Amino acid sequence: MTTENPTTRLLAVPAAGITLAVTGEPRTAAALTELAAPFFPPLPGPDGRSAPPDRGSHWRLDLVAGPLGGPAEAEPDGTPAHRAEFDKGARRITVRCAEVGWLPVIGLRYARTLSRALAIGAGAVPLHGAAVALAGTGIILTGEKMAGKTTASLSLVRSGGALVSNDDVLLVEHPEGWRMVGGPRSVGIRTESLGEHRPELSAARLAEAAGTHPADRPEKRFLAPGAVGRLGGSVRTRAPAHVLVELVCAPDRPERHGRAHHHPLDDEEAAAVLRAYLEDAADRRRFDLLDALGAPPPTLTADVLGSVVGSLLFFRYTHPVGGWVDAFLDFARTLASAPSAAPAGTVSGA
């Protein structure tokens, strides 16, 4: 077995205000860099010719391929066994995995967790939802699992919008208003949902655009954010936030078959939606890293809650299992054409 000499890629992590030096075999470090684009952009390498990064904002991620050297368990989603070690004082994370193809994916997950934890510690609000910029309007899509967030967001992106976040958007307050901030989370697309996507999306085209991801399985494929362009869309790392839409799938209401309904939410309802979709932690799995960082859980203070409710428009969009995306795209385009004068009242669409 031939082991390549390790190399280092220096990445910026703007959402957390840090730099990240990724060290590993060249192909592994390059693969992580590609998966992280464009959210963690490459910087001039730490080669002595560049100014060294400020130690207070510099972290290191070491990716080690080979035996784990101790007990470890695979994750329920099929992620292979791996070990992670943390040195908060040295700002260093070491990830070990025997399956080389998984190492960039697992390493990036720890880097994302680090970025989100630091951003939340600085005041960012993590919501379980997708985020899309459409014609200058920032739209956040929340909802329970299987509510259609991925189908709706990717359809918006492929219809002229830009993807900011697939599943875990951060809201960050700026003097000019709240902004949506994304991160390098792959888009998991259920193959059974492809018939709902607009424009039409075939399994063959998705496979060609997505390439190979170690988590791929027959019922689901994973698309790195940077690969969205291969499907005719684009990506933005952040954008102003204007509208939040809660998607609700109502499969048990046959009287609404073939029709979708939306209505605006009042302040009390909007606050309840924000509380419902506030993430409990910076990550849903990597609690060991959060414990090592001493990361506090996300909170919604009364001031922050009031500011978000007062700054965004809120809607609930109820739809059937199938045949609803065209009507939703029309609704989203209406929001994008005049976000400050969005349609009021309950409106139905075919």
C-alpha positions in Angstrom: 0.0 0.0 0.0 1.4 3.4 -1.0 0.8 6.4 1.2 1.0 9.8 -0.3 2.7 12.6 1.5 0.2 14.8 3.3 -0.7 18.2 1.9 -2.4 21.2 3.5 -5.3 23.3 2.0 -6.1 26.6 3.7 -9.8 27.5 3.6 -11.7 30.5 4.8 -14.8 29.9 6.9 -16.6 33.2 6.7 -19.7 32.3 8.7 -17.5 31.5 11.7 -14.8 34.2 11.1 -12.0 31.6 11.1 -9.5 29.9 8.7 -9.2 26.2 8.5 -6.1 24.3 7.5 -7.1 20.9 6.1 -4.3 18.4 6.2 -4.4 14.9 4.6 -3.4 13.0 1.5 -3.6 15.2 -1.5 -6.7 13.5 -3.0 -8.5 13.5 0.3 -7.7 17.2 1.0 -8.7 18.1 -2.5 -12.0 16.2 -2.2 -12.9 18.0 1.0 -12.1 21.4 -0.6 -14.3 20.6 -3.6 -17.2 19.5 -1.3 -16.8 22.6 0.8 -17.0 25.0 -2.2 -18.1 27.8 -2.4 -18.9 28.2 1.3 -15.3 27.5 2.5 -13.2 29.2 -0.3 -9.5 28.3 -0.7 -6.9 30.8 0.5 -3.2 31.0 -0.3 -1.6 28.1 1.4 0.5 28.2 4.7 3.7 28.0 2.7 5.8 30.7 4.3 5.1 33.1 1.5 1.7 34.0 2.9 1.1 35.9 6.0 0.4 33.4 8.8 -3.3 33.4 9.9 -4.1 34.9 13.2 -3.8 32.1 15.8 -6.9 33.2 17.6 -9.0 32.5 14.5 -7.1 29.6 13.0 -8.1 25.9 13.3 -6.6 22.8 11.9 -8.4 19.7 10.6 -6.3 16.6 10.2 -7.7 13.8 8.0 -6.1 10.4 8.7 -6.8 7.3 6.6 -6.1 4.0 8.3 -6.9 1.9 11.3 -8.9 3.7 14.1 -6.6 2.5 16.9 -9.5 2.0 19.2 -13.2 1.2 19.4 -15.7 3.1 17.3 -19.2 2.6 16.0 -20.8 3.2 12.6 -23.6 5.9 12.5 -27.2 4.9 11.9 -27.3 6.5 8.5 -24.6 4.2 7.1 -21.6 6.4 7.8 -18.7 4.0 8.6 -16.9 3.8 11.9 -14.5 6.6 12.5 -12.9 8.4 15.4 -12.5 12.1 16.1 -10.2 13.7 18.6 -10.4 17.3 19.7 -7.8 19.7 21.2 -9.6 23.0 21.9 -6.5 24.7 23.2 -4.6 23.9 20.0 -7.7 24.5 17.9 -7.2 21.1 16.3 -9.6 18.3 15.1 -8.3 14.9 14.0 -10.6 12.6 12.1 -9.6 9.0 11.4 -11.4 6.6 9.1 -10.3 3.4 7.4 -12.6 4.0 4.4 -10.8 6.6 2.4 -13.8 7.5 0.2 -15.7 8.6 3.3 -12.9 10.6 4.9 -13.5 14.0 3.1 -17.3 13.7 3.8 -16.9 12.9 7.5 -14.1 15.5 7.9 -16.3 18.2 6.3 -19.2 17.3 8.7 -16.9 18.1 11.7 -15.8 21.3 10.0 -19.4 22.3 9.4 -20.2 21.6 13.0 -17.3 23.8 14.2 -18.4 26.6 11.9 -22.0 26.5 13.0 -21.2 26.2 16.7 -18.9 29.3 16.5 -21.5 31.2 14.5 -24.3 30.4 16.9 -22.1 31.4 19.8 -21.7 34.8 18.1 -25.5 35.2 17.9 -26.6 33.3 14.7 -30.0 31.7 14.8 -30.1 28.1 13.3 -33.3 27.1 11.6 -34.2 23.7 10.2 -35.0 24.8 6.7 -33.8 25.5 3.2 -33.0 29.0 1.9 -33.2 30.4 -1.6 -32.5 33.8 -3.1 -35.0 34.5 -5.9 -35.0 37.8 -7.8 -33.5 39.7 -4.9 -35.8 38.2 -2.3 -34.6 35.8 0.4 -37.0 32.9 1.0 -36.6 30.5 3.9 -38.5 27.2 3.6 -39.2 25.4 6.9 -41.3 22.3 7.6 -41.3 18.8 9.0 -39.5 15.9 7.4 -41.1 15.0 4.0 -42.8 18.4 3.8 -41.2 19.1 0.4 -38.4 21.5 1.4 -35.7 20.0 -0.9 -38.1 19.6 -3.8 -39.4 23.2 -3.5 -36.0 24.8 -2.9 -34.2 22.9 -5.8 -37.1 23.7 -8.1 -36.8 27.4 -7.2 -33.0 27.2 -7.8 -33.4 25.6 -11.2 -36.1 28.1 -12.1 -33.8 31.1 -11.7 -33.0 31.3 -8.0 -29.8 30.7 -6.0 -29.3 28.1 -3.3 -28.1 29.5 0.0 -28.9 26.5 2.2 -30.3 23.0 1.7 -31.4 22.0 5.2 -29.9 24.1 8.0 -29.9 27.9 7.4 -28.4 30.4 9.8 -30.1 33.7 10.4 -27.5 36.4 11.2 -28.4 40.0 12.2 -26.8 42.9 10.3 -27.4 46.6 10.6 -29.3 46.4 7.3 -31.4 43.5 8.4 -31.4 39.7 8.9 -29.4 37.7 6.4 -29.5 34.0 5.5 -26.2 32.2 5.7 -25.6 28.7 4.3 -23.0 26.1 4.6 -21.5 23.1 2.7 -24.2 20.6 3.3 -25.0 18.2 0.5 -28.5 18.1 -1.0 -30.1 14.7 -0.4 -32.6 14.1 -3.2 -35.1 11.2 -2.9 -35.4 9.5 -6.3 -39.1 8.9 -5.7 -39.6 12.7 -5.6 -38.0 13.4 -9.0 -41.3 13.5 -10.8 -42.3 16.5 -8.7 -39.2 18.6 -9.5 -39.5 21.5 -11.9 -38.1 21.7 -14.5 -38.4 18.0 -15.0 -35.4 16.2 -13.5 -34.5 12.7 -14.6 -32.6 10.1 -12.6 -30.0 10.0 -15.3 -29.4 13.8 -15.3 -29.2 13.8 -11.5 -26.7 11.0 -11.5 -24.6 12.8 -14.1 -24.6 16.1 -12.1 -24.1 14.6 -8.7 -21.3 12.2 -9.5 -20.3 9.7 -6.8 -21.0 10.3 -3.2 -20.3 7.5 -0.6 -23.7 8.0 1.0 -25.6 7.3 -2.3 -28.2 4.6 -2.2 -30.9 3.5 -4.6 -33.6 5.6 -3.0 -31.5 8.7 -2.4 -28.6 10.6 -4.2 -26.5 13.4 -2.7 -25.6 16.5 -4.6 -22.8 18.8 -3.3 -23.8 22.5 -3.3 -21.1 23.3 -5.8 -22.6 20.8 -8.3 -26.0 22.6 -8.4 -24.7 24.6 -11.4 -24.6 21.3 -13.4 -28.4 21.3 -13.0 -28.8 24.8 -14.2 -28.9 26.5 -10.8 -26.5 28.7 -8.8 -25.3 29.0 -5.2 -24.9 32.1 -2.9 -23.2 31.8 0.4 -25.5 34.4 2.0 -28.4 36.7 1.1 -30.9 39.1 2.8 -33.9 37.3 4.4 -37.4 38.6 3.5 -39.9 35.7 3.7 -40.3 32.5 5.7 -42.7 29.9 4.4 -43.7 26.9 6.4 -44.5 23.9 4.1 -47.1 21.5 5.3 -47.9 18.3 3.4 -51.5 17.1 4.0 -51.8 13.6 2.5 -54.8 12.8 4.7 -57.0 15.6 3.3 -58.5 14.2 0.0 -60.7 17.2 -0.4 -57.6 19.2 -1.2 -56.3 16.8 -3.7 -54.6 18.7 -6.6 -54.8 22.1 -4.8 -52.5 24.0 -2.6 -53.4 26.8 -0.1 -51.3 29.5 1.5 -52.1 32.1 4.1 -50.1 34.7 6.0 -49.3 34.2 9.7 -49.8 36.7 12.4 -47.1 37.6 14.8 -48.1 35.0 17.4 -48.2 32.3 14.7 -44.9 33.5 13.2 -43.2 33.3 16.7 -44.5 29.7 17.1 -43.1 28.7 13.8 -39.6 30.1 14.7 -39.7 28.3 18.0 -40.8 25.0 16.3 -38.0 25.0 13.7 -35.2 26.4 15.9 -32.4 23.8 15.8 -31.7 22.2 19.3 -28.0 22.2 18.7 -25.4 23.3 16.1 -25.4 19.7 14.9 -27.8 16.8 15.1 -25.1 14.1 15.5 -21.6 15.4 16.5 -22.4 16.2 20.1 -18.9 15.0 21.1 -17.4 18.0 19.3 -20.0 20.4 20.7 -19.2 19.1 24.2 -15.4 19.6 23.6 -16.1 23.2 22.4 -18.4 23.9 25.3 -20.9 25.2 22.8 -24.1 26.5 24.3 -27.5 25.4 22.8 -29.2 27.9 20.4 -31.7 30.2 22.0 -34.3 32.7 20.9 -34.4 35.7 23.2 -37.5 37.9 23.3 -35.5 40.7 21.5 -34.3 38.4 18.7 -37.7 36.7 18.3 -39.4 40.1 18.1 -36.8 41.4 15.6 -37.1 38.4 13.2 -40.9 38.4 13.4 -41.0 42.2 12.7 -38.5 41.9 9.8 -39.8 39.0 7.8 -43.1 38.0 6.2 -44.5 34.6 7.3 -46.7 32.2 5.4 -48.0 28.7 5.8 -48.2 26.7 2.5 -50.4 23.6 2.7 -50.1 21.2 -0.3 -51.1 17.7 -1.3 -48.5 14.9 -1.8 -48.2 15.4 -5.6 -48.9 18.0 -8.2 -48.2 21.1 -6.1 -44.8 22.4 -7.2 -46.0 24.5 -10.2 -48.5 26.4 -8.0 -45.8 26.9 -5.3 -43.4 28.3 -7.9 -46.1 30.8 -8.9 -46.6 31.7 -5.3 -42.9 32.2 -4.7 -42.5 34.4 -7.8 -45.3 36.6 -6.5 -43.4 37.0 -3.2 -40.2 37.8 -5.1 -42.0 40.4 -7.3 -43.2 42.4 -4.3 -42.0 41.1 -1.0 -43.3 44.1 0.9 -46.7 43.8 -0.5 -47.2 40.0 -0.6 -50.7 38.7 -1.2 -52.9 38.6 1.9 -55.7 36.2 2.7 -56.0 32.6 1.8 -55.3 31.9 -1.9 -55.8 28.6 -3.8 -53.8 27.4 -6.7 -54.3 24.5 -9.1 
